[in-house]
Structure formats: structure tokens, C-alpha cells
Amino acid sequence: MTINERQDEIIAEFQDFDDWMDRYQLLIDLAGEQEPLDPKYKTEQNLIDGCQSRVWLQADLTAEGLVHFQAESDALIVKGIVALLIRVLDLQSPEDILAADLYFIDRIGLTEHLSPTRSNGLVAMVKQMRMYALAFQSKAS
């Protein structure tokens, strides 16, 4: 499934809810469904700078040349947000990740309904995921 197909799927899920309290609940539910991060990855090196909450992000390159992301946060809504980002970008090529327009963030209303500190954290998470993709792309060439 392409990045845009995954984004469109998420947009459709969020359109089922008019009320933002319901959308926050969906984020919390997504957080609960996410696999816990292996404790060996909960290191200072994997902590994302710019997040008020603690967010750990681990990225690995698969044998097929795709980026596999894993993450965890100590805050439920933030964990739900990172779960969405992983759902969109996990197991995609570094080139596709770098070229992606993550339009789902605006279309589901995340940008306008997050506090400034959570918005900064969201930007930091996307930036870190793109940095991993760039690093893997550089290694391949």
C-alpha cells in the first residue's frame, strides 16, 4: 500500500467522527493497539528532541531496502500520533518517505486541534523520521 493510500485510509477513519473528543479517543485507542517498544530501544539516542512528552523512535532498514519504524511515548495522545505516522511511513522506501506530502495531518484536523507543544512534537517526529530515511538513502548510494 502506498503512503497516499494509507493517508486516505486514515482520513476516512477520522471523517467518521465530527467531535474532537471522539477523535482524541481514536488516537488513544490507536496508542493502545501499538506494540510496545523493546526496552533496549528506549535510549537517550532514540529520544526525539522537541517533544514535551518522551518519545522514542527506532528505525531499521530491512533487507528489501524499506524503513521499519518502531516508537513509543509516555503520553497516550502522543503515542497515538506517532502510531499514525508509523502507519503511514512504516515499510516504505527512504525515497518515498522523503518525497511524501503528509497531507493527512491537516485533513484530519490535527494541526488545528493540538496544543502548540504537541504540534512542535509532531513536527519533530516527522523531521526525525525523514532524517532516518535520508541517512538510509545516503548509505545505499
URWOUR-V892406 format. One record per helix or strand of 3 or more residues. SS is the DSSP state (@ for helix, = for strand). FROM is the first residue (numbers start at 1). TO is the last residue. If there is no record, write none. Layout:
# URWOUR-V892406
ss->[SS & SS]
from->[FROM & FROM]
to->[TO & TO]
This chain:
# URWOUR-V892406
ss->[@ & @ & @ & @ & = & = & @ & @ & @ & @ & @]
from->[3 & 20 & 39 & 44 & 55 & 66 & 76 & 94 & 104 & 110 & 116]
to->[15 & 33 & 41 & 46 & 61 & 73 & 89 & 99 & 107 & 113 & 140]
